[in-house]
Amino acid sequence: MKNYPKRIARSAFLCSFLSISMVTLSQQKIAVDVCVYGATSAGVIAAIECANSGKTVALISQDKYVGGVTASGLGATDINNRNAIGGLAREFYKRIYHYYAQPSAWKVQTWEQYAELGKGLFFGLKSDSLKMMWMFEPHVAKKIFADMLNEAKVKVHYNERLDLNKKVGKKNGSIQYIEMENGNVYTAKAFIDASYEGDLMAKAGVSYIVGRESNTLYNEVNNGVLPSHIFGKGKSIDPYIKKGDPRSGLLPFIESKVPGEKGATDKRVQAYCYRFTLTTDPQNKIPFTKPVNYNPLWFEFLARLLQLKPSLKMETLLTLTPLPNKKTDTNHADFVGACYDWADGSYATREKLAQMHRDYVLGILWFLSTDPRVPKRIKDEINTYGLPKDEFGENGNFPHQIYVREARRMISDYVMTEHNYYGREVAPESVGLGTYWLDSHVVSRYVDSEGNLRNEGPFWENRSETYPIDYKAIIPKEQECKNLLVPVCLSSSHAAYGSIRMEPQYMLLAQSAAIAACLSIDKNCSVQKLPYEVLRKELLKKQQILDKESTIARN
């Protein structure tokens, strides 16, 4: 028995050694030409382009999905000028068109029945002359992205996240390797950060901003703090937990004063949401149930809004855009004030916020369908819907990707501003076109000096413009990183990002980024030293649309 403790010690040491060895063996070093971080729609397109260009590529997904919000509920594409979408993005929307051209795609309605529902939609249902379609079910987008990745033989590395506690390996201003939380290391000649948050960009030491610039910085009018309207004419929603009693405290996520002077800079970003799918098909819908984390105070604002304006229509509360087969892309379940910590937050912070947003969406559905203060006509309408059995089955029939409308934005040698949108300044080195309105959702809610509840931060420029997006806006300053491209968290003011931040633009910018990455490898130069004339020639060869005049010629 005297040797028993020693045997235990030796056994413990051996188990510890074997455990360490197994961890070491499970870790991998993956060497490729191009590493694409983030399997958003942009990441998918970038990886496909790299593979088609003959480069080895790794596409890293932080979870078990690809396609970002395009495959996670955003099936009503935000697009104004369809002719501005070229390259692989055009290929994606063409495949959507051809999928729904098959009679077998229509399970519970015909194309004609669906088209009748969609009359008057500003983005249109499809473009027959272009053979492109803009409205689709989530599982269809998922399938098409998967098909395109398989055809290009792109390997997707699932459930891998950048280790935010370790530095990105750099040498002479270029990224040499990045390390994941599980210890896997990716080395590459060029890197593309296609994530919604810009984590790789940030870890690489690239300059960025979160929030809103002052209007004076770029001489804009839509930036910075923007106080908006009072809720109600002549009277406001009471902002206190107990009506009329300031001592009871403010309702959740309502601020006690205006965030700052009009046009001033701050760190807030516009509200996030989930673009979730509902259905009216009785055989496919799941009735709403009360969420485990239901917080009635989160919806007290809506209850008081409905009491103040009892004639409000459903579309004022939620936008239910019809998708094929009696489904919807449901928008505007915005959780105002709940996303400020997302961009620079840890994974634990983001997971907590994502769960809060999920609880908020399911809570809104429960509130609208059951609360006695909700008008009967709204209850009756919302109760015709349910979550679809045939979407997101592995995630409780709920989308997996939160809609990160805006996170970090790079600050580079060229910053896109509202002057580009208005045509007062034209980007000289186009890698794609922006087409959408200037559009920011509500950033915050606050109580003004007179006790009125106000929105803050939204803007909407109701005019459609087409304008070039500059190459230098998707690459960092050369002194910060020489082999990184950033097509999602690109260099843009908050105002201009309100127009650029659309999924079709992310896709076309990602293809241009991938083409630039491949050319820089071939020419053994930094992405900043790549001659634009060389890049432009290749972009046009790949059917990218670079000039406004080209979109007019296609009509």
C-alpha positions as CSV (number, residue, x, y, z in Angstrom):
1,M,0.0,0.0,0.0
2,K,3.0,2.3,0.4
3,N,3.4,2.6,-3.4
4,Y,-0.3,3.2,-4.0
5,P,0.0,7.1,-4.1
6,K,2.9,6.8,-6.5
7,R,0.9,4.6,-8.8
8,I,-1.9,7.1,-8.8
9,A,0.5,9.9,-9.6
10,R,2.1,7.9,-12.5
11,S,-1.4,7.0,-13.8
12,A,-2.5,10.6,-13.6
13,F,0.6,11.8,-15.4
14,L,0.1,9.2,-18.1
15,C,-3.6,10.1,-18.6
16,S,-2.6,13.8,-18.7
17,F,0.2,13.1,-21.3
18,L,-2.2,11.0,-23.5
19,S,-4.8,13.7,-23.3
20,I,-2.4,16.4,-24.4
21,S,-1.1,14.2,-27.2
22,M,-4.7,13.6,-28.4
23,V,-5.4,17.3,-28.4
24,T,-2.2,18.0,-30.3
25,L,-3.0,15.3,-32.9
26,S,-6.5,16.7,-33.4
27,Q,-5.1,20.1,-34.2
28,Q,-4.4,20.8,-37.8
29,K,-2.3,23.2,-39.9
30,I,-4.2,24.0,-43.1
31,A,-2.2,25.6,-45.9
32,V,-4.1,27.2,-48.8
33,D,-3.7,30.0,-51.3
34,V,-6.6,32.0,-50.0
35,C,-8.4,31.7,-46.6
36,V,-11.9,33.1,-46.5
37,Y,-13.1,33.8,-43.0
38,G,-16.9,33.9,-42.6
39,A,-19.4,31.7,-44.6
40,T,-21.8,34.5,-45.2
41,S,-23.2,34.9,-48.7
42,A,-20.1,37.0,-49.4
43,G,-17.8,34.3,-48.0
44,V,-19.5,31.6,-50.2
45,I,-19.1,33.7,-53.3
46,A,-15.5,34.6,-52.5
47,A,-14.5,31.0,-52.0
48,I,-16.2,29.8,-55.2
49,E,-14.4,32.5,-57.2
50,C,-11.0,31.5,-55.7
51,A,-11.6,27.9,-56.6
52,N,-12.8,28.8,-60.1
53,S,-9.6,30.8,-60.5
54,G,-7.5,27.7,-59.8
55,K,-6.5,28.6,-56.2
56,T,-6.7,26.3,-53.2
57,V,-9.1,27.8,-50.7
58,A,-10.5,27.3,-47.2
59,L,-13.9,28.6,-46.3
60,I,-14.3,28.9,-42.6
61,S,-17.8,28.9,-41.1
62,Q,-18.1,29.9,-37.4
63,D,-21.0,27.5,-37.1
64,K,-22.5,24.6,-39.1
65,Y,-24.2,26.8,-41.8
66,V,-23.3,28.7,-45.0
67,G,-25.0,31.7,-46.7
68,G,-25.5,34.1,-43.8
69,V,-28.9,35.8,-43.6
70,T,-29.6,35.1,-47.3
71,A,-30.0,31.5,-46.3
72,S,-31.5,32.4,-43.0
73,G,-34.8,34.2,-43.6
74,L,-33.9,37.2,-45.8
75,G,-35.7,35.9,-48.9
76,A,-37.0,39.2,-50.0
77,T,-33.9,40.6,-51.6
78,D,-33.2,44.3,-51.1
79,I,-32.5,45.4,-54.6
80,N,-33.4,48.5,-56.7
81,N,-31.4,48.1,-59.9
82,R,-31.4,44.5,-61.0
83,N,-29.1,45.3,-63.9
84,A,-26.4,46.3,-61.5
85,I,-25.9,42.7,-60.2
86,G,-23.3,40.7,-62.2
87,G,-20.9,37.8,-61.9
88,L,-21.5,35.0,-59.4
89,A,-24.2,37.0,-57.6
90,R,-26.1,37.1,-60.8
91,E,-25.6,33.4,-61.1
92,F,-27.1,32.8,-57.7
93,Y,-30.3,34.8,-58.5
94,K,-30.5,33.0,-61.9
95,R,-30.4,29.7,-60.2
96,I,-33.2,30.9,-57.9
97,Y,-35.2,31.8,-61.1
98,H,-34.6,28.4,-62.7
99,Y,-35.5,26.5,-59.5
100,Y,-38.9,28.2,-59.3
101,A,-39.4,27.7,-63.0
102,Q,-40.0,24.0,-62.2
103,P,-43.6,23.1,-61.4
104,S,-42.3,20.7,-58.7
105,A,-41.0,23.8,-56.7
106,W,-44.6,24.9,-56.1
107,K,-45.9,22.7,-53.2
108,V,-49.0,24.6,-52.0
109,Q,-49.7,27.3,-54.6
110,T,-49.0,28.1,-58.2
111,W,-46.6,30.7,-59.5
112,E,-49.7,32.7,-60.8
113,Q,-51.2,32.6,-57.3
114,Y,-48.0,33.8,-55.7
115,A,-47.4,36.5,-58.3
116,E,-50.9,37.9,-57.6
117,L,-50.0,38.2,-53.9
118,G,-46.8,40.0,-54.7
119,K,-48.2,42.8,-57.0
120,G,-46.8,46.1,-56.1
121,L,-43.7,44.9,-54.3
122,F,-41.0,47.5,-54.9
123,F,-38.2,45.0,-55.6
124,G,-40.4,42.8,-57.9
125,L,-40.7,39.1,-57.8
126,K,-38.5,38.2,-60.8
127,S,-37.0,39.6,-63.9
128,D,-37.9,37.4,-66.8
129,S,-35.7,39.3,-69.3
130,L,-32.7,38.7,-67.0
131,K,-33.9,35.3,-65.8
132,M,-33.3,36.3,-62.2
133,M,-35.6,35.9,-59.2
134,W,-35.4,37.9,-56.0
135,M,-37.9,36.1,-53.6
136,F,-37.1,32.7,-52.3
137,E,-37.6,30.3,-49.4
138,P,-34.6,29.9,-47.0
139,H,-34.0,26.2,-47.8
140,V,-33.8,27.0,-51.5
141,A,-31.0,29.5,-50.9
142,K,-29.3,27.0,-48.7
143,K,-29.5,24.4,-51.4
144,I,-28.2,26.7,-54.2
145,F,-25.3,27.8,-52.1
146,A,-24.4,24.2,-51.3
147,D,-24.7,23.3,-55.0
148,M,-22.4,26.1,-56.1
149,L,-19.8,25.2,-53.4
150,N,-19.9,21.5,-54.4
151,E,-19.5,22.3,-58.0
152,A,-16.5,24.4,-57.3
153,K,-15.1,21.8,-55.0
154,V,-14.8,24.2,-52.1
155,K,-14.0,22.7,-48.7
156,V,-16.0,24.3,-45.9
157,H,-14.5,24.1,-42.5
158,Y,-17.5,24.2,-40.1
159,N,-17.7,25.2,-36.4
160,E,-14.4,27.0,-36.4
161,R,-14.0,30.5,-34.8
162,L,-11.0,32.8,-34.7
163,D,-9.3,32.7,-31.3
164,L,-10.0,36.3,-30.1
165,N,-7.5,35.9,-27.3
166,K,-4.5,35.3,-29.6
167,K,-2.8,37.6,-32.1
168,V,-3.0,37.1,-35.8
169,G,0.4,35.9,-37.1
170,K,1.9,38.7,-39.2
171,K,5.2,39.3,-40.8
172,N,6.3,42.4,-42.8
173,G,2.8,43.7,-42.8
174,S,1.1,40.5,-44.2
175,I,-0.9,37.9,-42.4
176,Q,0.9,34.6,-42.2
177,Y,-1.5,32.6,-40.2
178,I,-4.7,32.7,-38.1
179,E,-5.5,30.4,-35.2
180,M,-8.9,29.0,-34.3
181,E,-10.3,28.3,-30.8
182,N,-9.7,24.6,-31.3
183,G,-6.1,25.2,-32.1
184,N,-6.3,24.7,-35.9
185,V,-4.0,27.0,-37.8
186,Y,-4.7,28.3,-41.3
187,T,-1.8,29.7,-43.4
188,A,-2.5,31.5,-46.7
189,K,-1.0,33.9,-49.2
190,A,-4.1,36.1,-49.0
191,F,-7.0,36.4,-46.6
192,I,-10.6,37.6,-47.0
193,D,-12.7,38.7,-44.0
194,A,-16.2,38.0,-45.2
195,S,-17.7,38.0,-41.7
196,Y,-20.5,40.3,-40.6
197,E,-18.4,41.5,-37.6
198,G,-14.9,42.0,-39.1
199,D,-13.2,39.9,-36.4
200,L,-10.2,39.0,-38.7
201,M,-9.8,42.6,-39.8
202,A,-9.8,43.8,-36.2
203,K,-7.3,41.1,-35.0
204,A,-5.0,42.0,-37.9
205,G,-4.6,45.5,-36.6
206,V,-6.7,47.3,-39.3
207,S,-8.3,50.6,-38.3
208,Y,-12.1,50.5,-37.9
209,I,-15.0,52.3,-36.3
210,V,-18.1,51.1,-34.5
211,G,-21.0,53.5,-34.5
212,R,-21.6,56.8,-36.2
213,E,-19.2,59.5,-37.3
214,S,-20.0,63.1,-36.8
215,N,-21.6,64.8,-39.7
216,T,-18.7,67.2,-39.8
217,L,-16.1,64.5,-40.4
218,Y,-17.1,63.9,-44.1
219,N,-19.5,66.8,-44.5
220,E,-22.6,64.6,-44.4
221,V,-26.2,65.2,-43.3
222,N,-27.3,61.6,-42.5
223,N,-24.7,60.7,-40.0
224,G,-24.3,61.0,-36.2
225,V,-27.1,61.4,-33.7
226,L,-30.5,62.0,-35.4
227,P,-33.4,62.8,-33.1
228,S,-36.7,61.8,-34.8
229,H,-40.4,61.9,-34.3
230,I,-42.6,61.8,-31.2
231,F,-44.9,58.8,-31.0
232,G,-48.4,60.2,-31.5
233,K,-49.8,63.6,-32.4
234,G,-50.2,65.9,-29.4
235,K,-49.4,63.2,-26.9
236,S,-46.6,60.6,-26.4
237,I,-46.3,57.1,-25.2
238,D,-45.7,57.1,-21.4
239,P,-42.1,55.8,-21.1
240,Y,-42.2,54.7,-17.4
241,I,-42.8,51.2,-16.1
242,K,-45.7,52.5,-14.0
243,K,-47.5,55.1,-16.1
244,G,-46.9,58.6,-14.9
245,D,-44.4,57.6,-12.2
246,P,-40.8,58.4,-13.1
247,R,-39.7,56.8,-9.8
248,S,-40.7,53.4,-11.3
249,G,-38.0,53.7,-13.8
250,L,-38.0,53.7,-17.6
251,L,-39.2,50.8,-19.8
252,P,-36.4,48.5,-20.9
253,F,-33.9,49.9,-23.5
254,I,-35.3,53.4,-23.3
255,E,-32.7,56.1,-22.5
256,S,-33.3,59.0,-20.1
257,K,-32.1,61.7,-22.5
258,V,-31.1,62.3,-26.1
259,P,-27.8,60.5,-26.9
260,G,-26.0,63.7,-28.0
261,E,-26.2,66.8,-30.1
262,K,-27.7,66.4,-33.6
263,G,-25.1,65.1,-36.0
264,A,-22.6,64.2,-33.2
265,T,-20.6,61.0,-33.2
266,D,-21.4,58.1,-30.9
267,K,-20.8,54.3,-30.6
268,R,-24.4,53.1,-31.1
269,V,-25.4,51.0,-34.2
270,Q,-28.8,50.5,-35.8
271,A,-31.1,47.8,-34.4
272,Y,-30.6,44.2,-35.2
273,C,-33.4,41.6,-35.7
274,Y,-34.0,38.2,-37.2
275,R,-35.5,38.0,-40.7
276,F,-37.7,35.1,-39.8
277,T,-40.1,32.9,-41.8
278,L,-43.8,32.4,-41.2
279,T,-46.3,30.4,-43.1
280,T,-50.1,30.3,-43.5
281,D,-50.2,26.8,-44.8
282,P,-52.3,24.8,-42.3
283,Q,-50.4,21.6,-42.9
284,N,-47.0,23.3,-42.5
285,K,-47.4,25.8,-39.7
286,I,-46.5,25.4,-36.0
287,P,-48.7,27.5,-33.7
288,F,-47.0,30.2,-31.6
289,T,-46.2,29.3,-28.0
290,K,-45.1,31.4,-25.1
291,P,-41.3,31.6,-25.0
292,V,-39.6,30.3,-21.8
293,N,-37.8,33.7,-21.4
294,Y,-40.9,35.8,-22.1
295,N,-40.5,39.3,-20.6
296,P,-43.8,41.3,-20.9
297,L,-42.0,44.6,-20.2
298,W,-40.1,44.2,-23.5
299,F,-43.5,44.6,-25.3
300,E,-45.1,47.2,-23.1
301,F,-44.0,49.8,-25.6
302,L,-46.0,48.1,-28.3
303,A,-49.0,47.7,-26.1
304,R,-49.0,51.4,-25.4
305,L,-48.4,52.2,-29.0
306,L,-51.5,50.2,-30.0
307,Q,-53.5,52.0,-27.3
308,L,-52.3,55.3,-28.6
309,K,-53.0,54.4,-32.2
310,P,-55.6,51.6,-32.2
311,S,-56.0,51.8,-36.0
312,L,-52.4,50.7,-36.7
313,K,-52.1,48.1,-39.4
314,M,-50.0,44.9,-39.1
315,E,-47.5,46.2,-41.6
316,T,-46.6,49.0,-39.2
317,L,-45.6,46.4,-36.6
318,L,-44.1,43.7,-38.8
319,T,-43.4,43.6,-42.5
320,L,-44.8,40.3,-43.9
321,T,-43.4,40.0,-47.4
322,P,-44.8,37.0,-49.3
323,L,-42.4,34.3,-50.3
324,P,-43.2,31.2,-52.4
325,N,-45.4,28.4,-51.0
326,K,-47.4,30.6,-48.6
327,K,-44.4,31.8,-46.6
328,T,-43.1,35.2,-45.6
329,D,-39.9,37.1,-45.0
330,T,-40.8,38.8,-41.8
331,N,-38.9,42.1,-41.1
332,H,-38.8,44.9,-38.6
333,A,-39.0,42.9,-35.3
334,D,-36.2,45.3,-34.3
335,F,-34.9,45.0,-30.8
336,V,-33.9,48.7,-30.4
337,G,-31.0,49.3,-28.0
338,A,-30.0,45.6,-27.6
339,C,-27.1,45.3,-30.0
340,Y,-24.6,48.0,-29.0
341,D,-22.1,45.4,-27.5
342,W,-22.2,43.0,-30.5
343,A,-19.5,44.3,-32.8
344,D,-16.6,44.3,-30.3
345,G,-18.1,41.7,-28.0
346,S,-16.8,38.3,-27.1
347,Y,-18.4,35.2,-28.4
348,A,-20.2,34.7,-25.1
349,T,-21.6,38.3,-25.3
350,R,-22.8,37.7,-28.9
351,E,-24.4,34.4,-27.9
352,K,-26.3,36.1,-25.1
353,L,-27.4,38.9,-27.4
354,A,-28.5,36.4,-30.1
355,Q,-30.6,34.5,-27.6
356,M,-32.2,37.8,-26.4
357,H,-33.1,38.7,-30.0
358,R,-34.6,35.3,-30.5
359,D,-36.6,35.6,-27.3
360,Y,-37.7,39.0,-28.5
361,V,-39.0,37.7,-31.8
362,L,-40.8,34.8,-30.3
363,G,-42.1,37.1,-27.6
364,I,-43.5,39.6,-30.2
365,L,-45.4,36.7,-31.9
366,W,-46.8,35.6,-28.6
367,F,-47.7,39.1,-27.5
368,L,-49.5,40.0,-30.8
369,S,-51.4,36.7,-30.8
370,T,-52.5,36.7,-27.2
371,D,-52.3,40.0,-25.3
372,P,-55.7,41.4,-24.5
373,R,-54.5,44.9,-25.4
374,V,-53.9,43.9,-29.0
375,P,-56.9,44.7,-31.3
376,K,-58.8,41.6,-32.4
377,R,-58.2,42.2,-36.1
378,I,-54.4,42.1,-35.5
379,K,-54.7,39.0,-33.4
380,D,-56.9,37.3,-36.0
381,E,-54.3,38.2,-38.7
382,I,-51.2,37.1,-36.9
383,N,-52.9,33.8,-35.8
384,T,-53.3,32.8,-39.4
385,Y,-49.5,32.4,-39.4
386,G,-47.1,29.9,-37.7
387,L,-43.5,28.9,-37.9
388,P,-42.9,26.6,-40.9
389,K,-42.2,22.9,-40.2
390,D,-40.0,22.6,-43.3
391,E,-37.6,25.5,-42.5
392,F,-34.8,25.5,-39.9
393,G,-35.8,22.1,-38.5
394,E,-32.5,21.6,-36.7
395,N,-32.9,25.0,-34.9
396,G,-36.5,24.9,-33.6
397,N,-37.8,26.1,-37.0
398,F,-36.1,29.5,-36.3
399,P,-33.4,31.2,-38.3
400,H,-29.8,30.5,-37.2
401,Q,-28.3,33.8,-38.3
402,I,-29.1,37.1,-36.6
403,Y,-29.4,40.0,-38.9
404,V,-26.3,42.1,-38.2
405,R,-27.2,45.2,-40.0
406,E,-24.0,47.0,-39.1
407,A,-21.0,46.1,-37.0
408,R,-17.4,47.3,-37.5
409,R,-16.5,49.4,-40.5
410,M,-13.0,49.6,-41.8
411,I,-11.2,53.0,-42.1
412,S,-9.0,52.8,-45.2
413,D,-7.5,55.1,-47.8
414,Y,-10.9,55.6,-49.4
415,V,-14.0,55.9,-47.4
416,M,-17.4,55.6,-49.1
417,T,-19.7,58.4,-48.0
418,E,-23.2,59.7,-48.9
419,H,-21.5,61.9,-51.5
420,N,-20.9,58.8,-53.5
421,Y,-24.6,57.9,-53.2
422,Y,-25.7,61.3,-54.3
423,G,-23.2,61.3,-57.2
424,R,-21.3,64.3,-55.9
425,E,-18.2,62.1,-55.8
426,V,-17.5,59.2,-58.1
427,A,-15.3,56.4,-56.9
428,P,-12.5,56.1,-59.5
429,E,-11.7,52.4,-59.1
430,S,-15.1,50.6,-59.2
431,V,-15.4,47.0,-58.0
432,G,-19.2,46.9,-58.0
433,L,-22.2,49.1,-57.8
434,G,-24.4,50.2,-54.9
435,T,-28.1,50.6,-55.7
436,Y,-30.1,50.7,-52.6
437,W,-31.7,53.7,-50.8
438,L,-29.9,55.3,-47.8
439,D,-31.5,53.3,-45.0
440,S,-30.8,53.1,-41.3
441,H,-33.2,51.5,-38.8
442,V,-33.8,53.1,-35.4
443,V,-30.7,53.4,-33.3
444,S,-32.1,54.3,-29.9
445,R,-35.2,55.5,-28.1
446,Y,-35.1,58.2,-25.5
447,V,-37.2,60.6,-23.4
448,D,-36.7,64.2,-24.4
449,S,-36.6,67.2,-22.1
450,E,-40.4,67.5,-22.2
451,G,-41.0,63.9,-21.3
452,N,-41.9,62.7,-24.9
453,L,-40.7,59.3,-26.1
454,R,-38.8,59.6,-29.4
455,N,-37.0,57.5,-31.9
456,E,-33.4,58.3,-32.8
457,G,-31.2,57.5,-35.7
458,P,-33.4,56.3,-38.5
459,F,-33.1,57.7,-42.0
460,W,-34.6,56.8,-45.3
461,E,-33.7,58.5,-48.6
462,N,-36.6,57.7,-50.9
463,R,-34.6,57.9,-54.2
464,S,-32.9,55.1,-56.1
465,E,-29.3,55.8,-57.1
466,T,-26.6,53.6,-58.8
467,Y,-23.0,54.4,-57.9
468,P,-19.6,52.7,-58.0
469,I,-17.9,51.3,-54.9
470,D,-14.2,51.8,-54.8
471,Y,-11.5,49.1,-54.7
472,K,-9.7,50.9,-51.9
473,A,-12.8,50.7,-49.8
474,I,-12.4,46.9,-49.6
475,I,-8.7,46.8,-48.8
476,P,-6.9,48.2,-45.7
477,K,-4.2,50.8,-45.7
478,E,-1.0,49.2,-46.9
479,Q,0.9,50.0,-43.7
480,E,-1.8,48.1,-41.8
481,C,-2.1,44.9,-43.8
482,K,-0.9,43.9,-47.3
483,N,-2.8,40.7,-48.0
484,L,-6.3,41.2,-46.5
485,L,-9.5,42.1,-48.3
486,V,-12.7,43.1,-46.5
487,P,-15.9,43.1,-48.7
488,V,-18.5,43.2,-45.9
489,C,-17.1,45.5,-43.1
490,L,-15.7,47.7,-45.8
491,S,-14.5,51.3,-45.5
492,S,-17.7,53.4,-45.4
493,S,-19.3,56.0,-43.3
494,H,-22.4,55.0,-41.3
495,A,-24.5,57.1,-43.8
496,A,-23.2,55.4,-46.9
497,Y,-23.2,52.0,-45.3
498,G,-27.0,52.3,-45.0
499,S,-27.1,51.9,-48.8
500,I,-24.2,49.5,-49.3
501,R,-25.1,47.0,-46.6
502,M,-27.2,44.7,-48.8
503,E,-26.6,41.0,-49.5
504,P,-26.3,41.3,-53.3
505,Q,-23.7,44.0,-52.8
506,Y,-21.8,41.9,-50.3
507,M,-21.8,39.0,-52.9
508,L,-20.5,41.1,-55.8
509,L,-17.9,42.9,-53.7
510,A,-16.7,39.5,-52.4
511,Q,-16.2,38.2,-55.9
512,S,-14.2,41.3,-56.7
513,A,-12.2,40.8,-53.5
514,A,-11.5,37.2,-54.5
515,I,-10.4,38.1,-58.0
516,A,-8.0,40.8,-56.5
517,A,-6.7,38.3,-54.0
518,C,-5.9,35.7,-56.8
519,L,-4.3,38.4,-59.0
520,S,-2.1,39.7,-56.1
521,I,-0.9,36.1,-55.6
522,D,-0.1,35.6,-59.3
523,K,1.8,38.9,-59.4
524,N,3.4,38.5,-56.0
525,C,2.3,41.9,-54.9
526,S,0.3,43.4,-52.1
527,V,-3.4,44.0,-52.7
528,Q,-2.7,47.7,-52.6
529,K,0.0,47.5,-55.3
530,L,-2.2,45.5,-57.7
531,P,-2.7,47.8,-60.7
532,Y,-6.4,48.7,-61.0
533,E,-6.3,48.4,-64.8
534,V,-5.3,44.7,-64.4
535,L,-8.0,44.1,-61.9
536,R,-10.7,45.9,-63.9
537,K,-9.9,43.8,-67.0
538,E,-10.4,40.6,-65.0
539,L,-13.5,41.9,-63.3
540,L,-15.2,42.6,-66.6
541,K,-14.0,39.2,-67.9
542,K,-15.9,37.7,-65.0
543,Q,-19.1,39.6,-65.9
544,Q,-18.9,42.1,-63.0
545,I,-20.9,45.3,-63.6
546,L,-18.7,48.3,-62.8
547,D,-20.3,51.4,-64.3
548,K,-23.8,52.9,-64.1
549,E,-23.9,53.3,-67.9
550,S,-23.6,49.5,-68.2
551,T,-26.8,49.0,-66.3
552,I,-28.7,51.4,-68.6
553,A,-27.4,49.6,-71.7
554,R,-28.8,46.3,-70.4
555,N,-32.4,47.6,-70.1
